[in-house]
Amino acid sequence: MLHKPMSLLCRAGAALAVAALVAGSAGAAMAQEAGGTVKRIAAEKLPNVPGKSITAVMVSYPPGGKSGAHRHAGSVLAYVLSGAIRSENSATGAARVYQAGESFFEPPGSEHLVSENASSSEPASLLAIFVADDGAQLTTFGK
């Protein structure tokens, strides 16, 4: 599903929510994975959905950075924070460039075929929100 850029008010609210998540998770895990940096922002069990958790991660790509094909546990909503991200998912159609302020969805069981910084000169980042089984490995590379 394609989402248009959020209004300035919605973007400000999203930025505040991200800041609150960051502030509430000092010492969050950070990992270098396949051309980008992945930082866990927050993770909580969903009390109204037994057996499921919500996890927020920030993915930062240097200029030209990219990840190999991979799958995610559960559902993923991604919001581009800065720069431009090229993404292609097996369930949602051809590759597309998403600009800061745009979002995309990855349904359960789909394969993330392309995930990369669309620029060779500027960095890019996105916030990914996962809803998956408690304790699930959120990203699996390869087939």
Secondary structure, 3 states (H helix, E strand, C coil): CCCCCCCHHHHHHHHHHHHHHHHCCCCCCEEEECCEEEEEEEEEECCCCCCEEEEEEEEEECCCCEECCEEECCEEEEEEEECEEEEEECCCEEEEEEECCCEEEECCCCEEEEEEECCCCCCEEEEEEEEEECCCCCEEECC
